[in-house]
Amino acid sequence: MNHLPKISQESVETAVSIILRVPALFLIEIWWRTNPHTVISQLHSDDVEIIVTVAYYMILILAVAVATLPLRHLVIFYIYLVCAGLMGVAGLISQAYVAGEKLEHEAEVYASIGQNGAEKIHDAGLTALLNNRRQIERLFFHILAQVFIAALVAYLMEIKNWVKFTLLAFALPVVARLVGFPVSELHLVHNFATVYTILLILFCIFNHLGSIIDICKEGIYVAGVTVQTFGIIPVALTFWRTMALPAQLLLFWGLMFLLQIYVYVYGEHIGLLHEGWLVILLASMGECCATPVSLLALCVAITYTSCAILNLTKLYLQGLDGFDNDTMRGWTEGFTMLLIAVQTDLLDLKPLQRAFLMSILLFIVGTSLIQSMYEIADPVLLALSASHNRSIMKHVKAVSLCIMLCILPLYMTYFICQYFEMDFWLMVIVSSCLLTSVQVIGSLVVYTLFMYDFMRAEPWENLDDIIYFARAVTRVMEFIVAVFVVCFGLKESVVGEWSWINSIILVVHCYFNVWQRLQSGWKSFLLRWEAAKKVESLPQASADVLAQHDDVCAICYSEMHTACITPCAHLFHSICLRKWLYVKETCPMCHRDLAVSSDTQTPEEGDEHPHDIHPDGAVGADGDGDEVNNSSSSSDPDLDYDEAELAEADQ
């Protein structure tokens, strides 16, 4: 029988801490959105200016205290807050009882005929009360509710002496009604109970004020010593992690976002429903990032959402075996959102402008997220084709995801161009989105070539050249897109409005996306050309030499039907040796320099492989296949060359 996993105490405490600290973020958000001068001007009184100002900053202090208090003190604070709320509920119940008694008494007075009837009702007092079943039920319910609330407050505050009976102050209206107190004056008893309860709460606050001040002083002292010892950045990072601030910000922003959607759907902005749900979502997101706190919370929410999407992508491609819950994923998208929002002064815009700008920001974040998904899918797709994996479902998943990643950027580009006029900034954003589609197409082409080679009866000798050509076409398309963006930026600078920011972005884009791509492509071409020239200058092994060698290629460990012979008399596939020479111009077996011509290369004395190369390409009598095979299994650490470097050079 499978048992449910046990939840650790640490997890429970972390969850409780997150939930209890989220209201502090709402207080800070309200504090930031509220202007005390506006409140003072609405009250039309200069006498309350000091009171409003003090209350304004006291709210901030309270929010900071709730956000930084240790969990034990935070729980005590909420217990006192709940007790105050319960006393408020008791006051509302008492007020409702008094109002009900007054309404029923007035109804009886109006129903009576003449002053005599009224006097009879008034004189009846307790007798009429006991004869009225409805009044007895209301009286019993009120007494029961007041006793329950008083007992609960006494339990939470751990009051065990006679003071707990003073919590029954709101039961005084019932007592007054039973002793025949006039119903018309019953509200005086309720007011007395209210004043008494407020004084009791103030007395409790002042009684614990010393402890509160001591806790604050201790916290400030410990924080100051910690900052002086370790520095502000390590302390801030530790506070960020131990207080689980990302989770707090995520919960805070999610609740605020749902509340804002509810306001737009059912509130005064009912006209937004005719604009569609997309406008409602954008307007809600724009309204939920009007302060630095909510903007940071939005970036954290984007980070968590991106992390979930990327983890689901890896889970979809590789299943549970290859799934790793990497919590560092998604931070690129979150930081991108934060940097662009700060750069574009998102907080200073009006709500409508913020909503329109939010669409551009989400487009940029979506482009970055699609690129991250492609970086996860690309190695999986190529590994499936290169390793000849026979699982059809894995191939279908990888190919379908890549097709989606190819079509989605094109659709996003088409959609964004329908609503915004093309300028340099939008061109840069759109180009980065289109580059993802180009890269996905290149990966699908390489995947198709590998699968075609797998279905062939014999190995495809020219596969490496064709793959290089396909990748080269992809790089050329990326280079053309980058050049087009530069040309568009130059046109905007000359014909349109010139600015320093656009010029800086243009220079950076020109250097990294044009000049660096050109250098990288030219270097790759030269390496490949030099490697091909070296391999073509080597003699080819005859059928007798291959039969005498009777071994696999020491680079790819595949059977050799054709091979070339190095000056040091080692045999390799021409394609494999060319790939090796992209990175290192030495023999993979003995590490002799292959850059020297074979005519001038002579065996050194004491060589481990004293083979001679005959003019017909045959191996001398001193070398045989076993010796070569033993060399291929040497424990020399240089022989285990990094295959990732070979793949990078091949690209």
Disulfide bonds with the S-S distance in Angstrom:
none
